[in-house]
Amino acid sequence: MNFPRLHPDTLEEVKDKIDIYEVVSDYVVLKKRGQNYVGLCPFHQEKTPSFTVNQDKQLYYCFGCGEGGNGIKFLMEIGQQSFTQVVLELAKRYQVPIKTLEPEKRQEIQKELSLRDQLYEIVALTSNFYEHALQEPLGENALNYLIQKRQLTTQTIQQFNLGYAPSGWETLYRYLVEQKRYPIALVEQAGLIKPRKKGNGYYDTFRDRLMIPIKDIQGRVIAFGGRSLTDEEPKYLNSPETPLFNKGKTLFALDQAKNSIRSLDKVIVVEGYFDAIALHEARITNTVASLGTAFSESQLKQLLRYTDSKQVIFNFDADKAGIKATKRAITEIESLIYSGQVNLKILNIPDGKDADEFIKSHSDGINKYQELIKKAPLWLNWEIQQLLIDKNLKQADHFEQVAQGMVKLLNKLSDSNQRSYYISYCGEILAQGDARILPLYIKNLQTQLNKPLTKSTHKKTDKNFIKSEISAENKLLKEAETILLKLYIHYPESRQEIFTKLEENNLCFSLSDHRIIWHNLLEIEEETVNKEDNEQFISKLEIKIIESSQVINKINELLSFREIEHYEDSNRLNLIIDAALISLKKVNLEKYCHYCEQKYKAINSEEDPVNHQYYLTEYISSKQKILQLQPLRSFSQLDIYG
């Protein structure tokens, strides 16, 4: 759903009506203590309450971890949602009419929200229907499968709301359409029924299947996975894409795993529903599952919101299909791996077992699995070990295949320290314990890695061009970020606009000084009672920066901003904000485009067609996005002083 820009009146009315006690108490048990309420912090593990809520100030603060803010920020953090999503949900909760800056879109968004509410209702009712059917005589086989074959407890079956879809062609159709009177079009849109190919009428999407509800981050059912109880193919069938459900952006059990991921600071990703369910039953609750499709960058980014260490462990099956799925997943998230945004480890369980089988086949399965998690190798070590499977380094052809594979992997590393470490690591493997020839293999690897760099006769010129290009990007980035900070400080009426647009476009400040200042600005904004008193705001900012001895020179530059104070025209200010955001987008895209160009040019398309095609496609896609931004007026083209 693409959210329109909300009108300031809607934002203000939501802020006026929101009660932070009501909001927080949905997630935290609060007890009255003096003028405040206290409870255990939901953002870190603690035994003694240090999380406080002040109803008068409408603020929360944790003295343990330092998290704090208003009710909107609390919901953004706890549910990992955007600013606009939270405001829309609060508007619905407090019955605030939704107004947007594009009046023609008001009716459209109200209609879309109403549609989604009805779909949530239909899918939730269907989940209850399947749960009830599981406990009836017609669901006996499915229940026996869960208890006897999967060895699940009644508590786990209820926890995951497992159910059964009856075998009749129109059982659910008759229940929802004929009995509950839901419109056929809505039931079809929820992915629960399909039109018959011949003749009129509809039939149930899921029939004679064990049903596993798929939920969003807030625990609302949005789709289903159905497991066949016979030889019918496919063994697992997912709901089709709907307005509520996007396979590539959804992770099974994340709603139940998010708190454990945050507290343990790592996440385990498995392939199947029952692997995740079994691990949760074994109290390994920081586990999620992909939904039968390739693990996507979008799914990874969701997980990284919950772990500071960015530690992600892939535990896919150790058979050929599982190994292939692991390699495909690594390729999908390669840009995040090489840029250091994820600390990826790979666990393949011995004997080709999945997590569920491994735990149940050992008397001390839970502890043994935990030990495997601790010893899981980094993704690159795992990739190198894959090269050695079924290879005898005493044979010349095997040795050559392994060495070439190593060079291909090492060429992907851009960090010099990481590359040096793995050159030595691979050299030791190739030397097979012979210390005398180790320096030779290290030198050979280094030589082969340097070869692509010597092919261009214009190497020096290319380097200078790249340097100047990056320098220009950084200059544009610095200017755009500076103007946004200046406007935020000196124009209180533009603060919400800047914050909302940064949120909606998923943009952040890249330069470290700017990040520090932005963080301080947001904190001061929360603390300031009179938002219109800009002198008070600036005074607090000066004190905060001086106290922390950070970025004093930079803040002095921002505070001396007087040149554009004559701009009383809000349209002019919005134009400057939009232009700065366009510049941020362009710089980010250009950097990523340059990265993809380097990658696809360095990869031999015949030796590695998959990766070559991936980076080529990403390069072309980025170029197209940059071209789409060209007609828009960028910050560098805008005379902000005239």
NORQUI-V132931 format. One record per residue. N is the residue number from 1. RES is the residue in one letter. PHI is phi in whole degrees, -180 to 180 (* if undefined). PSI is psi in whole degrees, 0 to 359 (* if undefined). NEAR is the number of other ideal C-beta (glycine too) atoms within 12 Angstrom. Layout:
n,res,phi,psi,near
N,RES,PHI,PSI,NEAR
N,RES,PHI,PSI,NEAR
//
This chain:
n,res,phi,psi,near
1,M,*,123,21
2,N,-90,113,15
3,F,-82,135,30
4,P,-76,170,27
5,R,-76,127,32
6,L,-80,144,39
7,H,-71,141,27
8,P,-55,329,24
9,D,-62,320,20
10,T,-64,316,32
11,L,-61,316,33
12,E,-65,319,19
13,E,-67,322,21
14,V,-64,314,36
15,K,-61,322,29
16,D,-67,324,17
17,K,-90,337,24
18,I,-66,137,30
19,D,-114,114,24
20,I,-64,330,35
21,Y,-64,314,28
22,E,-60,315,22
23,V,-64,308,37
24,V,-70,324,41
25,S,-67,347,23
26,D,-69,340,23
27,Y,-121,338,28
28,V,-131,136,30
29,V,-77,114,17
30,L,-107,139,27
31,K,-124,141,17
32,K,-69,131,17
33,R,-142,102,15
34,G,66,231,12
35,Q,-85,348,12
36,N,-109,171,25
37,Y,-112,145,29
38,V,-129,156,29
39,G,-168,178,28
40,L,-77,132,26
41,C,-64,131,35
42,P,-81,354,33
43,F,-100,349,32
44,H,-155,160,22
45,Q,-80,132,19
46,E,-154,153,20
47,K,-101,331,9
48,T,-106,126,13
49,P,-60,127,23
50,S,-131,8,27
51,F,-96,120,37
52,T,-118,148,31
53,V,-127,126,40
54,N,-111,112,28
55,Q,-71,326,24
56,D,-65,315,14
57,K,-88,350,21
58,Q,57,45,29
59,L,-133,154,32
60,Y,-122,155,41
61,Y,-156,139,30
62,C,-110,121,29
63,F,-77,352,18
64,G,-86,312,22
65,C,-114,352,21
66,G,86,1,16
67,E,-69,139,28
68,G,-166,164,30
69,G,154,197,32
70,N,-98,187,36
71,G,-64,324,38
72,I,-65,315,41
73,K,-63,322,33
74,F,-58,313,38
75,L,-68,325,34
76,M,-62,318,26
77,E,-74,315,31
78,I,-70,326,31
79,G,-106,1,31
80,Q,49,51,29
81,Q,-113,162,26
82,S,-75,164,29
83,F,-57,313,36
84,T,-65,319,36
85,Q,-59,314,28
86,V,-64,315,34
87,V,-62,319,44
88,L,-63,319,34
89,E,-69,322,30
90,L,-68,322,36
91,A,-60,319,34
92,K,-67,318,23
93,R,-63,319,19
94,Y,-101,13,22
95,Q,54,48,11
96,V,-93,125,25
97,P,-61,135,21
98,I,-90,120,36
99,K,-117,141,27
100,T,-120,167,28
101,L,-74,349,27
102,E,-113,93,17
103,P,-52,325,14
104,E,-67,346,11
105,K,-94,353,21
106,R,-60,311,23
107,Q,-64,322,17
108,E,-63,315,19
109,I,-71,323,32
110,Q,-62,320,22
111,K,-66,318,16
112,E,-68,321,22
113,L,-64,320,26
114,S,-63,318,18
115,L,-61,314,23
116,R,-62,319,29
117,D,-60,318,21
118,Q,-67,321,25
119,L,-66,318,36
120,Y,-58,318,29
121,E,-64,314,24
122,I,-64,315,39
123,V,-68,321,40
124,A,-64,318,29
125,L,-64,322,29
126,T,-64,319,42
127,S,-61,317,37
128,N,-63,321,23
129,F,-61,313,35
130,Y,-66,320,44
131,E,-61,316,30
132,H,-64,318,23
133,A,-63,328,34
134,L,-63,328,37
135,Q,-89,355,21
136,E,-88,165,18
137,P,-55,326,13
138,L,-68,342,22
139,G,-100,13,31
140,E,-60,315,18
141,N,-62,318,25
142,A,-66,318,38
143,L,-67,320,29
144,N,-63,322,19
145,Y,-60,316,25
146,L,-67,318,35
147,I,-80,316,21
148,Q,-87,311,12
149,K,-78,313,19
150,R,-90,348,29
151,Q,55,43,23
152,L,-93,146,31
153,T,-82,162,18
154,T,-59,323,16
155,Q,-62,317,14
156,T,-68,320,27
157,I,-59,318,33
158,Q,-73,322,19
159,Q,-59,320,23
160,F,-98,7,41
161,N,54,41,32
162,L,-67,148,41
163,G,-148,193,37
164,Y,-141,132,39
165,A,-96,116,43
166,P,-58,160,33
167,S,-78,345,23
168,G,-63,151,17
169,W,-72,333,20
170,E,-130,24,25
171,T,-62,307,33
172,L,-69,322,46
173,Y,-57,312,33
174,R,-65,322,23
175,Y,-66,312,27
176,L,-80,318,35
177,V,-89,311,28
178,E,-84,322,17
179,Q,-89,312,15
180,K,-90,351,23
181,R,65,33,14
182,Y,-80,143,27
183,P,-61,138,18
184,I,-56,318,24
185,A,-59,321,18
186,L,-71,319,30
187,V,-64,322,36
188,E,-67,319,29
189,Q,-65,333,26
190,A,-78,356,41
191,G,80,19,34
192,L,-99,339,45
193,I,-135,161,36
194,K,-133,146,25
195,P,-73,144,17
196,R,-68,142,15
197,K,-71,327,9
198,K,-119,130,7
199,G,79,188,8
200,N,-94,171,9
201,G,100,177,19
202,Y,-135,162,25
203,Y,-136,158,27
204,D,-68,138,37
205,T,-66,318,35
206,F,-111,128,45
207,R,-139,133,30
208,D,49,53,29
209,R,-134,148,38
210,L,-74,127,43
211,M,-106,130,47
212,I,-118,108,45
213,P,-65,138,43
214,I,-104,129,43
215,K,-118,157,34
216,D,-84,181,33
217,I,-62,337,31
218,Q,-93,4,23
219,G,85,13,25
220,R,-88,135,26
221,V,-68,129,39
222,I,-123,344,38
223,A,-167,184,40
224,F,-140,152,45
225,G,-114,132,45
226,G,-118,125,37
227,R,-99,130,34
228,S,-67,140,23
229,L,-102,1,30
230,T,-124,202,16
231,D,-88,8,8
232,E,-64,137,17
233,E,-102,149,10
234,P,-75,156,15
235,K,-61,317,19
236,Y,-117,133,29
237,L,-127,124,30
238,N,-97,158,34
239,S,-59,150,39
240,P,-71,169,21
241,E,-63,136,19
242,T,-137,175,30
243,P,-60,340,27
244,L,-97,338,36
245,F,-127,124,32
246,N,-128,112,25
247,K,-55,317,27
248,G,-72,350,22
249,K,-118,9,27
250,T,-120,142,37
251,L,-125,130,44
252,F,-69,133,43
253,A,75,9,46
254,L,-64,327,40
255,D,-61,327,33
256,Q,-92,341,32
257,A,-95,341,36
258,K,-58,320,34
259,N,-68,322,30
260,S,-68,321,26
261,I,-60,317,36
262,R,-65,317,30
263,S,-76,323,23
264,L,-87,347,26
265,D,62,35,22
266,K,-165,160,36
267,V,-137,143,46
268,I,-107,130,45
269,V,-112,121,48
270,V,-114,171,47
271,E,-85,317,41
272,G,-108,157,34
273,Y,-55,312,41
274,F,-75,336,37
275,D,-63,314,39
276,A,-64,316,40
277,I,-63,317,42
278,A,-64,319,39
279,L,-68,322,45
280,H,-64,319,36
281,E,-65,329,33
282,A,-84,12,31
283,R,69,19,18
284,I,-100,80,37
285,T,-93,3,30
286,N,-92,42,35
287,T,-119,137,46
288,V,-131,168,45
289,A,-131,144,42
290,S,-75,171,46
291,L,-112,42,37
292,G,84,352,30
293,T,-106,172,25
294,A,-61,136,26
295,F,-63,129,42
296,S,-106,164,25
297,E,-63,323,27
298,S,-63,319,23
299,Q,-65,319,34
300,L,-63,316,36
301,K,-62,327,25
302,Q,-61,315,33
303,L,-67,323,44
304,L,-66,343,31
305,R,-66,337,26
306,Y,-104,355,34
307,T,-131,121,33
308,D,-69,324,18
309,S,-76,349,20
310,K,60,30,26
311,Q,-87,117,28
312,V,-124,130,43
313,I,-116,117,44
314,F,-84,122,49
315,N,-122,73,46
316,F,-90,169,38
317,D,-60,152,28
318,A,-93,5,29
319,D,-80,181,18
320,K,-59,317,15
321,A,-64,320,17
322,G,-68,319,29
323,I,-63,318,24
324,K,-63,318,19
325,A,-65,322,30
326,T,-64,314,37
327,K,-65,321,29
328,R,-65,320,24
329,A,-65,319,35
330,I,-61,318,38
331,T,-63,320,33
332,E,-62,326,30
333,I,-110,19,35
334,E,-56,318,36
335,S,-63,326,30
336,L,-75,329,29
337,I,-67,309,33
338,Y,-71,337,29
339,S,-88,3,21
340,G,77,18,16
341,Q,-86,354,22
342,V,-145,139,34
343,N,-102,90,27
344,L,-94,132,40
345,K,-124,156,32
346,I,-124,128,36
347,L,-119,117,40
348,N,-111,118,35
349,I,-72,137,36
350,P,-57,154,17
351,D,66,16,14
352,G,71,15,17
353,K,-79,153,27
354,D,-90,175,34
355,A,-59,317,44
356,D,-61,310,34
357,E,-63,317,27
358,F,-62,313,34
359,I,-64,319,35
360,K,-78,341,25
361,S,-91,359,20
362,H,-123,142,22
363,S,-65,328,9
364,D,-115,47,14
365,G,-61,322,26
366,I,-64,311,23
367,N,-66,322,17
368,K,-64,321,23
369,Y,-67,319,36
370,Q,-60,323,28
371,E,-66,320,17
372,L,-63,321,29
373,I,-61,315,34
374,K,-63,327,16
375,K,-94,1,19
376,A,-57,130,30
377,P,-77,157,22
378,L,-61,154,26
379,W,-56,321,36
380,L,-72,322,32
381,N,-60,319,25
382,W,-64,316,30
383,E,-60,318,34
384,I,-66,319,32
385,Q,-64,327,26
386,Q,-63,326,28
387,L,-64,332,29
388,L,-88,350,23
389,I,-64,130,18
390,D,61,25,12
391,K,-115,138,25
392,N,-112,109,14
393,L,-69,353,25
394,K,-77,341,11
395,Q,-92,132,12
396,A,-60,316,12
397,D,-67,321,13
398,H,-65,317,20
399,F,-59,316,23
400,E,-64,318,18
401,Q,-62,316,23
402,V,-65,315,32
403,A,-62,317,30
404,Q,-64,320,24
405,G,-63,320,29
406,M,-63,316,41
407,V,-60,319,36
408,K,-62,318,28
409,L,-69,315,37
410,L,-64,328,38
411,N,-64,340,32
412,K,-82,347,34
413,L,-84,126,32
414,S,-100,337,21
415,D,-76,123,16
416,S,-65,322,13
417,N,-65,317,12
418,Q,-65,318,22
419,R,-63,317,26
420,S,-61,317,18
421,Y,-61,313,20
422,Y,-76,337,31
423,I,-64,314,34
424,S,-65,319,23
425,Y,-61,313,28
426,C,-69,324,40
427,G,-61,320,32
428,E,-64,322,23
429,I,-65,314,28
430,L,-68,327,37
431,A,-73,343,24
432,Q,54,41,21
433,G,89,356,13
434,D,-91,101,15
435,A,-64,335,13
436,R,-67,325,10
437,I,-100,359,16
438,L,-57,312,22
439,P,-59,327,18
440,L,-65,315,16
441,Y,-68,323,31
442,I,-62,316,28
443,K,-64,320,18
444,N,-63,317,26
445,L,-63,316,36
446,Q,-61,319,25
447,T,-63,316,18
448,Q,-68,326,27
449,L,-70,330,30
450,N,-81,342,18
451,K,-55,313,17
452,P,-59,333,21
453,L,-76,340,20
454,T,-97,359,14
455,K,-71,327,12
456,S,-82,130,16
457,T,-78,349,9
458,H,-112,37,13
459,K,-56,312,15
460,K,-64,316,13
461,T,-63,316,12
462,D,-59,317,20
463,K,-63,316,14
464,N,-63,321,13
465,F,-63,315,16
466,I,-63,318,22
467,K,-61,315,15
468,S,-66,325,14
469,E,-66,316,20
470,I,-66,321,19
471,S,-61,318,15
472,A,-65,320,21
473,E,-61,313,29
474,N,-64,322,20
475,K,-64,315,19
476,L,-64,319,32
477,L,-62,315,34
478,K,-62,315,28
479,E,-64,315,28
480,A,-65,316,40
481,E,-67,322,36
482,T,-62,315,33
483,I,-65,324,41
484,L,-65,318,45
485,L,-66,319,39
486,K,-62,315,35
487,L,-65,321,41
488,Y,-62,320,39
489,I,-72,314,39
490,H,-95,349,31
491,Y,-127,86,33
492,P,-53,325,27
493,E,-68,345,21
494,S,-100,357,34
495,R,-63,314,32
496,Q,-63,321,34
497,E,-61,314,33
498,I,-64,313,39
499,F,-61,313,35
500,T,-64,317,32
501,K,-69,324,33
502,L,-63,318,33
503,E,-64,311,27
504,E,-63,326,25
505,N,-94,5,29
506,N,55,43,16
507,L,-108,150,30
508,C,-142,167,22
509,F,-77,129,32
510,S,-90,325,24
511,L,-80,136,26
512,S,-60,317,16
513,D,-59,319,25
514,H,-68,323,34
515,R,-63,318,19
516,I,-62,314,25
517,I,-65,317,36
518,W,-60,317,33
519,H,-61,316,25
520,N,-65,321,34
521,L,-61,316,37
522,L,-65,320,33
523,E,-64,316,26
524,I,-65,320,30
525,E,-59,320,31
526,E,-66,322,31
527,E,-80,336,26
528,T,-76,123,26
529,V,-77,307,16
530,N,-93,100,13
531,K,-66,338,22
532,E,-82,343,13
533,D,-81,88,14
534,N,-74,332,24
535,E,-62,318,16
536,Q,-63,319,19
537,F,-60,310,31
538,I,-66,321,28
539,S,-61,315,18
540,K,-63,321,25
541,L,-64,315,38
542,E,-60,316,24
543,I,-63,315,17
544,K,-62,316,27
545,I,-68,316,30
546,I,-64,319,17
547,E,-61,323,12
548,S,-92,356,17
549,S,54,36,11
550,Q,-112,142,20
551,V,41,43,29
552,I,-64,315,21
553,N,-61,319,14
554,K,-66,318,29
555,I,-68,326,32
556,N,-61,321,18
557,E,-63,318,21
558,L,-70,322,32
559,L,-73,338,26
560,S,-84,12,17
561,F,-76,100,25
562,R,-125,354,14
563,E,-65,329,16
564,I,-113,25,24
565,E,-67,344,16
566,H,-79,359,14
567,Y,-78,100,26
568,E,-99,349,11
569,D,-80,113,14
570,S,-63,328,17
571,N,-63,321,14
572,R,-64,317,22
573,L,-63,316,31
574,N,-62,324,26
575,L,-64,317,27
576,I,-64,316,40
577,I,-61,312,40
578,D,-61,319,32
579,A,-64,319,31
580,A,-64,319,44
581,L,-65,321,39
582,I,-60,319,34
583,S,-64,318,40
584,L,-61,314,39
585,K,-59,314,35
586,K,-63,316,35
587,V,-63,315,36
588,N,-61,317,29
589,L,-66,319,31
590,E,-65,321,31
591,K,-64,315,27
592,Y,-67,321,28
593,C,-62,316,31
594,H,-62,319,29
595,Y,-61,314,27
596,C,-66,324,33
597,E,-63,315,23
598,Q,-61,319,25
599,K,-66,310,32
600,Y,-70,331,28
601,K,-73,332,22
602,A,-83,346,29
603,I,-97,131,29
604,N,-75,119,18
605,S,-65,334,16
606,E,-80,323,10
607,E,-78,324,16
608,D,-137,70,26
609,P,-63,328,16
610,V,-66,307,23
611,N,-67,322,32
612,H,-60,315,23
613,Q,-68,322,19
614,Y,-61,308,27
615,Y,-71,328,32
616,L,-65,316,25
617,T,-63,317,19
618,E,-64,321,29
619,Y,-62,312,28
620,I,-64,317,18
621,S,-62,317,18
622,S,-65,319,29
623,K,-60,317,22
624,Q,-64,319,15
625,K,-65,322,22
626,I,-64,317,28
627,L,-63,325,16
628,Q,-66,332,15
629,L,-83,342,29
630,Q,-58,316,18
631,P,-65,339,10
632,L,-77,151,22
633,R,-79,111,22
634,S,-84,167,29
635,F,-60,322,33
636,S,-65,339,26
637,Q,-94,356,21
638,L,-102,122,27
639,D,-84,99,14
640,I,-78,350,28
641,Y,-104,358,14
642,G,-125,*,10
//
